[in-house]
Structure formats: C-alpha cells, structure tokens
Amino acid sequence: MTGALVLAAERVLAAVDDRVAPLSEYADVEGDLTDLSDLRPGDCFNVPGGDLIDERPVTYRIDCAQVHHGEVTASKVLETVDGPESADSDRDSEDACWKAQDEYAMDTWALPEYAEMFYYAPSRQSWHQGDRVLLCVIGTTDEEWRGSLRRDAGMLKPEQSAFLRAVNAVEFVMSRPPEDDVEDALPEYQAWARAVSAALGTEAKLLQGDVARAGLEKAAPAQLKEIEAARAEWQRAAQAKTAQEFDRQWDRALAAMSVETEKELRGAYGLSTVIPQWLQDGQDDLEEGDDGSLDGPSAESV
C-alpha cells in the first residue's frame, strides 16, 4: 500500500508539473486573448511557445508593430463537399490559403526567408457544430519579426499588381503537379502542362501590353522570349506519348526560363530583386546534378 501511495503521489506531481509549464507559457504571451475565429485579415497575433502547428492554437492579438508570431492573410468560408480532414479538403484549404497569401503579400520575393504559410480549418467536431471558417496565416516564429507583411494591390502601382498577379498564378500552377508518378498519371500531367502553358500565356499577354512602358523596353522582351520557348516545350509535353518523353519536355521547359531574367524584369517593375532561397535552390538543382547532368524535375524544385 505504501508503494502504491508513493507511485500515485509521483504521478500527481508529474501531472502538476505538466500543467504548470503550459500555464507559465500562457502568462508570458504578449497581446490580448482573442478567439481564433475572431481574427481578421491584417491582424497579428502571438501563441504560447510560438507553436503555430497546433490544430487550433490559443491566440493573442497584438499590434503588428510589436514582435509577433503570425499575421492573418484571410478568413473565409471553407467550401468542400468531403467535409473536413479529408485529403481533398486539406488540399483545397492549402490551395485557398496560398492564393490568399499571394493576394495579401503579392511580391513573394519580398517576404522574409523564414516566413511560412499556415492554415486552420474546422475539425470534424467543429464542422458538425456549424464551423466553416478557414483562417490563413503567415507565420514568422523562426525569427523576431515586427511590422506587417501586407503588400496587396491597394499598396502597389496598378502595373505592379497586374504583373505580380500573373507571375504568382504561374508559380502556383507550376507548384501543383499531379501527386502520382508520371508513369501512373500521364493524362493528368498532360492536362497540368496545358495549364502551365495557359498561365504563361496570360503573363505573356500582359508583358506584350507593357513592353513599351518606360523602363521595361529590355526586360519585358527578354522575358517574353523565354516564355515563348518555355510554352513550346510545355505544349510538347502535353502531347507526350510516354512518361519518359514528358519528363524530357518538362526538363526543357524549366530550363527555358532563367531566374536572372525574371530578376531583371522584377527590378524594372520596381519590385524586390532578392531571389528567394527556395527558388535559387530549385534553379541550382535543375542546372546541375551530382554527375554534372540536368536533374529531373520534382515537385519540390518546381
């Protein structure tokens, strides 16, 4: 009996310790306690321990001028036929929040390297209770960050926002190839290649209208030339008869466009010219593999 009492006491003390630590974290959080569902686009907030991975974190709204962990880019109604926590629902939520972030912080090259996209969708339980709110967030927990990351169309020149909307659409489509291997889903990859070509066509049409704009006389034609070459390869990929042929055209399409050319174009538009590390890494992987040959494309590098 004495042994049982000692063991029980140890368990109680351990449980108390486990509860005291989180409570101390809550006490140290800066800001006003605010329910997650009450946060709105433009709100900045902190969470206990800087843990944004929690399914539904406790949030403390704070002035964006102060150090904060996250910034809300969108609060919208989640529309899905499958309900929450399904693969399709997760992908729909992720897609919606990437698009929201691209509209909220349009110059993606200007974002801090450590900025990450997070989203909070209804759980199965809250869904059955009528919760349909999808909250999209830019997280900056890896570094101390002050100020808002917002740079939407209202804060940019019309030609800047139009250009960024076009290039962000290209980046989004290219980052969403089919999940299965090419060998198992060639028709889906062909459709994806057509979608990439169409997005590039929209960018080309915009640049053709801006080619005579002051400062763009050189940069716009250079980008147009690369887009034309890339679109030709994507169109060939869309007609590929085998997975191997598709992969070859995919490689050639990616190689047809240069990050340096886009850098010059962004500079001509008065936008950030700091190449994001993720984009530079993808370009390096594409240009030279371990054996000095072209690497095959992958979802991560695209």
N, C-alpha and C positions, 0 to 999 in steps of 0.2 A: 504493500500500500504506500509506503514511504517513497519507494522508487517511482510509482505511478504519479504521486503528487509532485515530485521533483520534475518529472518529464512534462507534466501538464503545465507547471509553472514556467518551464523553459519555453514551451510553445506559446504561452500567453505573452511572455516578454518579447519573443521574436515577432509575434503579430503586432505588438505595440510599436516595436522598432520600425516595422514595415510601414505602419500608418503614420508615424511621426515624421519620417523622411519626406513623404509626399506633402504633408501639411506644411512643413518648413519651406518646401519649394513654392507652394501657393502663396505663402506670406511674403516671399521675396519678389513676386511678379509685379512689374510696373504697369499701371493702367487701371481702367475701370472695368470690373467684371461685366461682361456682355455675352449674352447667349449667341452661339454661333449663327443661328438663324436670323439674328438681328443685325448682323454685319452687312454693310452695303459696299458697292464698288467705290474704291478710293479710301476705305477705312484701313488703318494699320493697327496691328494688334500684337500682343505677346502671348505666349503659352508657357505653362510651368515646365521648366527644364529645357525649353526650346524644342520640345518634341512635337513636330508637325505631322509625324507619321501616325499618331493616334487616330482611330477611326472618327472620333468626334471630340477633339480637344477642348479643354476649358480655355476660353479666350478672354483677354483683357484689352479693350480698345484703348489706343493711345495716339497722341498726336504724331503724325508721320515725321515731324522734325526731331523726335526723340528716337533713340535706338529701339528697333522693333524686330520681331521675328518674321512677320508676314504682312502682305498687303493684298486686299481683295480686288480682283480684277472683274469679277462678275458674280451675280446672284440671279439664277434663272430657274425656271421650272424644268425639271427633268422629264423629257418625253421618251418613253421606252415601252415597247409592247411586252417585253420579257420580265418587267419588274426589276428590282434592284439585285445587285450581287451576282448577276449572270455575266458571262464573258462578253456578250453583245452590249449589255448595259454598261459595263466597265469601259469598253472601247468607245461607246457613244459619249460617255462622260468625259473621258480623256480627250477625245476629238473636240468636243464643245469647249473645253477649258483651254486647249491650245489655241483655238480660233479666238477665244475671248482675250487671251493674253496678247495675241498678235494685234488685236484692235486696241488694247489698252496701252501696251508698250510697243508701238509699231516698229520702231528702229531696234530690231533684235540684236544688232551688233553693238548697241549702246548699253545693253544690260550687263550687270556685273557677272564675271565668270562663274561665280558660285550661286547665282540666282537659279532657283528650281521651281518647276510648276507642281502644285499640289491641288487636289480637289477632294471635296467632301460630299458624298452622295448619300441619299437616305439608306438606312439599314432595312432589312426585311421587316423588323418590328415597327420602325417609324413609318415605313411605307404603308403598312396596313392601318396605321393611325392617321393617314392622310398627308404625310410629309412628302413633298415633291421638290424641295429646294436643293439645287446643286450649287455649291459655293466653290468658286475658282480662286486660287491664291498663288502669288509669287512669294516663295519662301527665301529668306536670306539669313538663315540661322548659322551658317558656317563662319560668318564674319559680322562684326558690329556694323550695322547699316543705318544711316539716318537719311531722311528725305524720301520723297515719293518717286517711284519708278514710272509714274504715269507720263506717257507721251503719246496721246491719242491724236486723232485727226484735227480736233479743235486747237491743238497746240502746235500744229505744223502748217507749213505752206501747202496749198492745195496740190501743187505738183509733187511735193514730197510724200504726202499721204497717199496719193494715187499710185505713185511708184512703189511705195512700201506695201500697199495692199496687193499689188500684182506679184511682187517677188516673194512676199510671205505666202501667197497662195501656191506658188511653185514649190517653195520649201516644204509646205505642208503635204502636198500631194506626193512629192518625192520621198518623204519620210514615212509614207504609208503603203509600202508594197504589200502584196498578199502575204499571209503568215506562213503558208505551206511552201515547201521547196518548189522550184521552178518545174522540176520533173513531174511533180504531182498536181500542178495547178497552172499549166501553160496558158489556158484560155483566160484565167484571172490575171495573169501577168501581162498578157496582150492587151487586155482592157485597161490595166494600170498604165501601160506605156502610152496608150492613146490619151489617157487623162493627163499625163505629164506633158505630152506634146501640145495638148489643148491649152494647158496653163501657161506654157512657154509662148504659145501663140498670142495669148492675151497680153503678156508682158511685151512682146514684140510690137503689137499694135499700139500700145501706149508709147513705147520708145519712138516709133515712127512719127507720132504726133509731137514728140518733144525734141526731135533731132535738131531742129533749128533754134531751140531755146538757147539763150546765152549761157555759155559755159559747158554745154553738152555736145558741141559740134564734133568733138573727137571721141568722147567716151561712149555716147549713145550708139554711133555706127559700129564701134568695136564690139560692143555687147550684142548688137543685132546680128553681126556676122557670126558670132559664136552660137547664138540662139538658133540661127538658120541651120548651122551644121549639126547642132545637137538634135533639133527637131527631125532632121532627116534620119538620124540614127534611131531615134525613138520610134519613128514610123516604120522603119525596117524591123525593129524589134517587135512591133505589133503584128507583123506579118511572118514572124519566125515560125518555121515548121517544127523545130526541135528545141529542147531546153538549152542545148549547147549553143545553138545559133542565137537564141535570145540572150544568153549570157555574154556572148561576143559583142552583140549590138549594145547591150547595157553598158559594158566597159567603154565602148567607143563613144556612147552618148555622154557619159560622165566626163570622159577625157576631153570632150569637145569644148567644155566651158572652163574658164580659168577663174580662180578666186581673185587673182590680181586684177583682172579686167573688171570684175564686179566692184572691187575696192575703188578703182579709179572712177567708176560710174557713181558710186555712193558719195564719193568726195565731191563730184561735180554737182550733185543734188544738195550738197551741204549737210550730209549725214555722217554718221560715225564711220571711220575707216579702220577701226581696230578689228582685225579679223578674229572672230571667236575661236577659242582653242579647239572646240569640238569640230569646227569646220576645217581648221588647219590640219588637225589630226586626220580627218577623213581624206583631205586632199593628198597628204603625205602617203597615207596607206594606198591610195589609188595609184599614185605616180610610181611608187617603187616598193616591191615586196622584198622579202628577205633574200631572194635569189636575184634581185635586180629586175624582175619582170613585173608587168602590171598585175596588181592584185585583182581578184574577182570582187565584185560589188557585194555589199552586205547591208542589211537593214540598219546596222549601227553607223556605218560610214556614210550612208545616204542620208 
